[in-house]
Structures are given as structure tokens and as C-alpha cells.
């Protein structure tokens, strides 16, 4: 039982492994969500949190510590872009649902209530699916670290709710023409036409470069995404998530003529 400091040569930073009653967890961020850039900073963290790290009974840890340790573990397991998306869902929703009492007091009945609350959020099916996923992962973390023993499968999507939401609200071409007529510059017109005609994600739009447009063959290539939503507030140029995300479209005359 105890905490040890190690160096990650790949990312050139330090991290902490805390061993406690047959389970362990990894800590890569301090209280301010900063990486440990030196061994001293990691050791200082252990000293500041020695009561929690060496306590031995994680069921008596504060909810805040459990939340932070889960996020530390999740960040190691998934890509940065995936973590950024799940981080916001966890902080804005999952944490709030679990923060009304000590986590080791939660029961399966509480999980059913949490699942119902998530399904009833006025959000898209995709957003709700992400919240449900990160909540299930959190429950798995609690089980794996002997904090609770809960049935994570109770955190599931209610398809009946979304059957009632199938009527979609979207712009018709006439609606879009009225909207674009209010644009104040060619730059705004180009941005909104790329979004409307090609269905680009915001990151894909921001990742477009002049060399992605083949004017000779009238082709528009989608090759990268620029993401600036991570918790470090650093803009990152990312490759697209799947092979099918790398794609090309015909360059529409209505887009080509915009100077």
C-alpha cells in the first residue's frame, strides 16, 4: 500500500501509481488539472494528499477525489479528442447526479433514477448516449476499485423516448437562402455554405486549408480536424477518427464562385 512516482518517457512527464487494498489507480494531473512536469511536483502532490492516498479504505474518500481519479484513469485509456468530449459530459452531468451523497451509499435503485434523469434531458440522442457511456464507465471504475458493487447495465438508453423525438427541425433551402442573405461578408457566406451544403463538423471546417481545394478538378477534400475544446485550452490539429471520415466532395459552383 502506498504511492510511487514514475516517469513516462513517451509523453515526457511524471505520474503517480497509488496502491491501496488490492487495487490501484494512476494519477497524472494535480488538483489544478496540470501534468506533473517534474518529479518534485509529483512528490509534492503525494505529500499534500497523503491522508487520502494512504488511507487504505477508498469508500471513505471524498466524492471529489473519486471523480478526479476516474478522470485520470480515463485520460490514459482514450484518445485526447475522445477524452475532451467525455470530460465535459462527466463534469456537467454525471458528477452532478452522483454528488448528492457519499458514493459508497449508492444502490442500484439510485442508478435507475440516474438513468431516467439522463434519458429525460432535453439533448440529442448522441449527447445522451455519451453521457450514459461515461456514466457506465464511472460505475465500472467504482466496481473495479471496490468502492461499490452496482449493476452498470442499468445505465441504458430509453429508446421509447427518442421514438417520440423523431420529427426533426431543419432548414429548408428557402430557409437557408433567407438566412445567408443576412451575411455581412463573403467569409461568412463561405463558412455557412460549407456547413450547410457539405454537413461539415466545426472542427473539420476549421481544419480546411487552401491546398484541400482542387480547383482544376472541382474537388473539396476533408483531411483533418482542428480541436480547441480540451481542458488545457490548447488548439490541436488532429487526423480524422476513421478512414471513412477522410473524404472528398464535388466543389459546388455556388461555393466556388465566392471570392
C-alpha positions as CSV (number, residue, x, y, z in Angstrom):
1,X,0.0,0.0,0.0
2,X,1.3,3.5,-0.9
3,X,2.1,5.9,-3.7
4,X,5.1,5.7,-6.1
5,X,6.3,8.2,-8.7
6,X,7.2,7.1,-12.3
7,X,8.4,8.8,-15.4
8,X,6.5,8.5,-18.7
9,X,9.2,8.7,-21.4
10,X,6.7,8.8,-24.3
11,X,4.9,12.0,-23.0
12,X,7.9,13.3,-21.0
13,X,6.0,13.8,-17.8
14,X,5.7,12.2,-14.3
15,X,2.8,10.2,-12.9
16,X,1.8,8.6,-9.6
17,X,0.7,5.0,-9.0
18,X,-1.3,4.6,-5.8
19,X,-1.6,1.1,-4.4
20,X,-4.4,0.5,-1.9
21,X,-6.1,-2.7,-0.6
22,X,-5.6,-4.9,-3.7
23,X,-6.5,-2.1,-6.2
24,X,-4.5,0.7,-7.7
25,X,-5.1,3.8,-9.7
26,X,-3.0,6.2,-11.7
27,X,-2.8,10.0,-11.1
28,X,-1.5,12.1,-14.0
29,X,-3.0,15.5,-13.1
30,X,-2.7,17.6,-9.9
31,X,-5.6,19.5,-8.3
32,X,-5.5,22.2,-10.9
33,X,-5.6,19.7,-13.8
34,X,-1.9,20.3,-14.6
35,X,0.5,17.5,-15.6
36,X,3.4,16.6,-13.3
37,X,6.4,18.1,-15.3
38,X,8.9,17.3,-12.6
39,X,9.4,14.5,-10.1
40,X,9.3,17.1,-7.3
41,X,5.8,18.3,-8.3
42,X,4.5,14.7,-8.2
43,X,6.1,14.1,-4.8
44,X,4.6,17.4,-3.5
45,X,1.2,16.2,-4.6
46,X,1.7,12.9,-2.6
47,X,2.7,15.0,0.4
48,X,-0.4,17.3,0.1
49,X,-2.7,14.3,-0.3
50,X,-1.0,11.7,1.9
51,X,-4.1,11.2,4.0
52,X,-6.2,10.3,1.0
53,X,-3.5,8.3,-0.8
54,X,-2.5,6.2,2.2
55,X,-5.8,5.9,3.9
56,X,-6.5,2.4,2.7
57,X,-10.3,2.5,2.6
58,X,-11.4,4.2,-0.6
59,X,-15.0,4.0,0.4
60,X,-14.4,6.9,2.8
61,X,-12.7,9.1,0.2
62,X,-14.5,12.2,-0.7
63,X,-16.5,12.3,-3.9
64,X,-14.2,14.9,-5.4
65,X,-11.2,12.6,-5.1
66,X,-13.0,9.7,-6.7
67,X,-14.2,11.9,-9.6
68,X,-10.6,13.2,-10.2
69,X,-9.1,9.7,-10.0
70,X,-11.6,8.4,-12.5
71,X,-10.8,11.2,-14.9
72,X,-7.1,10.5,-14.5
73,X,-7.6,6.9,-15.5
74,X,-10.0,7.7,-18.4
75,X,-7.4,10.1,-19.9
76,X,-4.9,7.3,-20.1
77,X,-7.3,4.9,-21.8
78,X,-8.7,7.0,-24.6
79,X,-7.6,9.5,-27.2
80,X,-7.3,13.2,-26.3
81,X,-10.3,14.1,-28.6
82,X,-12.4,11.4,-27.1
83,X,-11.4,12.4,-23.5
84,X,-12.3,16.0,-24.2
85,X,-15.8,15.1,-25.2
86,X,-16.4,12.7,-22.3
87,X,-14.8,15.1,-19.8
88,X,-17.4,17.8,-20.5
89,X,-20.3,15.3,-20.2
90,X,-18.9,13.8,-17.0
91,X,-18.3,17.2,-15.3
92,X,-21.6,18.8,-16.4
93,X,-23.9,15.8,-15.8
94,X,-22.5,12.6,-14.3
95,X,-20.8,14.4,-11.4
96,X,-23.9,16.3,-10.5
97,X,-26.0,13.1,-10.4
98,X,-23.5,11.4,-8.1
99,X,-22.7,14.3,-5.8
100,X,-25.8,14.4,-3.6
101,X,-24.5,11.8,-1.1
102,X,-21.4,9.7,-0.4
103,X,-20.7,7.5,-3.4
104,X,-20.4,4.3,-1.3
105,X,-24.0,4.8,-0.3
106,X,-25.4,4.5,-3.8
107,X,-27.6,1.5,-4.7
108,X,-28.9,0.0,-7.9
109,X,-32.2,1.9,-7.3
110,X,-30.2,5.1,-7.4
111,X,-28.7,4.0,-10.8
112,X,-32.1,3.5,-12.2
113,X,-33.1,7.0,-11.1
114,X,-29.9,8.5,-12.6
115,X,-30.5,6.7,-15.9
116,X,-34.1,8.0,-16.1
117,X,-32.8,11.6,-15.4
118,X,-30.2,11.3,-18.2
119,X,-32.7,10.0,-20.7
120,X,-35.1,12.8,-19.9
121,X,-32.5,15.5,-20.6
122,X,-33.5,17.8,-23.4
123,X,-30.5,16.9,-25.5
124,X,-29.8,15.0,-28.7
125,X,-29.7,11.2,-28.7
126,X,-26.0,11.4,-29.5
127,X,-25.2,13.6,-26.5
128,X,-27.3,11.5,-24.2
129,X,-25.6,8.3,-25.4
130,X,-22.2,9.9,-24.5
131,X,-23.4,10.8,-21.0
132,X,-24.8,7.3,-20.5
133,X,-21.5,5.8,-21.7
134,X,-19.2,7.9,-19.4
135,X,-21.6,7.2,-16.5
136,X,-21.4,3.5,-17.1
137,X,-17.6,3.8,-17.3
138,X,-17.7,5.6,-14.0
139,X,-19.7,2.8,-12.4
140,X,-17.3,0.2,-13.8
141,X,-14.5,2.2,-12.2
142,X,-16.3,2.2,-8.8
143,X,-16.8,-1.5,-9.0
144,X,-13.2,-2.3,-10.1
145,X,-11.9,-0.2,-7.2
146,X,-14.2,-1.9,-4.6
147,X,-16.0,1.4,-3.8
148,X,-19.4,0.0,-4.6
149,X,-21.0,-3.1,-6.2
150,X,-23.5,-1.9,-8.7
151,X,-25.0,-3.1,-12.0
152,X,-23.7,-0.8,-14.7
153,X,-26.1,-2.2,-17.3
154,X,-28.9,-0.3,-15.5
155,X,-27.4,2.8,-17.1
156,X,-29.0,2.4,-20.6
157,X,-30.8,4.4,-23.2
158,X,-34.6,4.5,-23.3
159,X,-35.4,4.1,-27.0
160,X,-39.1,4.9,-26.5
161,X,-38.3,8.5,-25.5
162,X,-36.4,9.1,-28.8
163,X,-39.1,7.5,-30.9
164,X,-41.2,10.5,-29.8
165,X,-38.5,12.9,-30.9
166,X,-38.1,11.7,-34.5
167,X,-39.6,14.8,-36.0
168,X,-36.5,16.9,-36.9
169,X,-36.3,20.6,-37.1
170,X,-34.0,21.6,-40.0
171,X,-33.5,24.4,-42.5
172,X,-35.1,24.0,-46.0
173,X,-33.2,25.5,-48.9
174,X,-35.5,28.6,-48.8
175,X,-34.8,29.0,-45.1
176,X,-31.1,28.9,-45.7
177,X,-31.3,31.4,-48.6
178,X,-33.1,33.8,-46.3
179,X,-30.5,33.3,-43.6
180,X,-27.5,33.7,-45.8
181,X,-28.9,36.9,-47.3
182,X,-28.2,38.5,-43.9
183,X,-24.5,37.6,-44.0
184,X,-22.2,40.7,-43.9
185,X,-19.1,39.3,-45.7
186,X,-18.0,36.7,-48.3
187,X,-16.2,35.0,-45.5
188,X,-19.4,34.4,-43.6
189,X,-21.2,33.3,-46.7
190,X,-18.4,30.7,-47.5
191,X,-18.4,29.4,-43.9
192,X,-22.2,28.8,-43.7
193,X,-22.4,27.4,-47.2
194,X,-19.7,24.8,-46.4
195,X,-21.6,23.9,-43.3
196,X,-25.0,23.7,-44.9
197,X,-24.1,22.0,-48.3
198,X,-21.5,19.6,-47.0
199,X,-22.6,18.9,-43.5
200,X,-19.1,19.5,-42.1
201,X,-18.3,19.4,-38.4
202,X,-17.0,22.6,-36.9
203,X,-13.5,21.0,-36.4
204,X,-13.4,19.8,-40.0
205,X,-14.4,23.3,-41.2
206,X,-11.6,24.9,-39.1
207,X,-9.2,22.3,-40.5
208,X,-9.7,23.2,-44.1
209,X,-6.6,24.5,-46.0
210,X,-6.3,26.1,-49.4
211,X,-4.5,23.0,-50.7
212,X,-7.6,20.9,-49.8
213,X,-9.4,22.5,-52.8
214,X,-8.6,21.2,-56.2
215,X,-9.9,24.0,-58.5
216,X,-8.9,22.1,-61.7
217,X,-11.0,19.1,-60.9
218,X,-13.6,20.8,-58.8
219,X,-13.0,18.6,-55.7
220,X,-13.1,19.5,-52.0
221,X,-11.1,17.2,-49.7
222,X,-11.7,16.7,-46.0
223,X,-8.5,15.6,-44.4
224,X,-8.1,16.9,-40.8
225,X,-9.9,18.5,-37.8
226,X,-8.8,21.3,-35.5
227,X,-9.9,20.9,-32.0
228,X,-9.6,23.5,-29.2
229,X,-12.1,22.2,-26.7
230,X,-9.6,20.2,-24.5
231,X,-9.2,21.1,-20.8
232,X,-5.7,22.5,-21.4
233,X,-7.2,25.1,-23.9
234,X,-4.6,24.1,-26.5
235,X,-5.6,24.1,-30.2
236,X,-4.7,20.7,-31.8
237,X,-4.6,19.6,-35.4
238,X,-6.0,16.0,-35.4
239,X,-6.3,13.4,-38.1
240,X,-9.9,12.3,-38.6
241,X,-11.1,9.5,-36.4
242,X,-11.8,6.8,-39.1
243,X,-10.8,6.1,-42.7
244,X,-14.3,6.9,-43.9
245,X,-14.0,10.4,-42.3
246,X,-11.3,11.2,-44.9
247,X,-13.5,12.0,-47.8
248,X,-14.0,14.3,-50.8
249,X,-16.9,16.2,-52.4
250,X,-17.6,17.9,-55.7
251,X,-16.9,21.6,-55.5
252,X,-20.2,23.1,-56.0
253,X,-20.4,26.1,-58.3
254,X,-22.3,28.1,-55.7
255,X,-19.3,27.7,-53.4
256,X,-16.5,28.0,-56.0
257,X,-17.6,31.5,-57.1
258,X,-17.2,33.0,-53.6
259,X,-14.1,35.2,-53.6
